[in-house]
């Protein structure tokens, strides 16, 4: 503190500390936002993928030239033969 007072650099040091604190706060806030969004985004992507698989499989089962029966699509293929 004596060096800071001797060179009358108190305002410079305070501004530097405030700038570093603001940067640290900004980085922490950004990481927090990303951490909080990870779970909902993964759930939405999972639901969309499952919906796409069901839609594609449903089209295969209900199509005119259906090579896939419903039991095989649902996973009970050993019992459908």
N, C-alpha and C positions, 0 to 999 in steps of 0.2 A: 504494500500500500504506500510506503514512503516514496518509492520510485514513481508511482502513478501521481502522487501528490506533488512530487518535485517537478515533474515535467508538465503538470497541469493537464493530464491526460484522462481525467476522470470521465468526462463526457464521451470520449472516444472508447474507453473500456466499457462503459455502460451500453453504448450503442452496439458494440461488438457482441456483448453478452445477449442483448435483446435480439439481435439478428440470428445468433446461433440458437437461441430458444425458439424463435419463430420457425426456423428451419426444422428443428427437432420435432416441434408440435405438428408441422405440416406432414412430415414423414410418418409419424405415428398415426395421424388421422388417416392418411392414405392406406397404411397397412391395416388399420382397423376396419375400414370400409371394405377392403378386399377380403379380409378374413370373414366378415359378417355376410358377404354375398356368396361365398363359396358353397355353402350348403343349399340355399334355394336354387342356385343355378344348376348344381348337379342333380337336384331332384327334378327340376323341369326338363333337363336333357334326358334323364332316365325315363320319365313319363313319355316324352316325345318319341324316343327310340322304341319303347314297348308298343306305343300306339302305331308306329310305322310297321313294326313286325306283324302286329295283329291285322292291320289293314292289308298288307301284302299277302299274308297267309290266308286271310278271308277271301281275297280275290282269287287266289289259287284254288281254294276249296269250292267256292261258289261259281267258278267259271264254267263255260260250256264244255270245254275239253279238259275237265278236271282230272288231273293225275294224282291228286292228293285228297284223301278222304279226311273227314273231320277228326277222327280218332288219331290218325297219324299226325295231323297238325297240332293237336293238343298235347302230344307227347306220349300217347298210349299206343305207339306203333306196334309193339309186340302182340298186343291183344286184338288188333284190328285185322289180323290175317286169318 
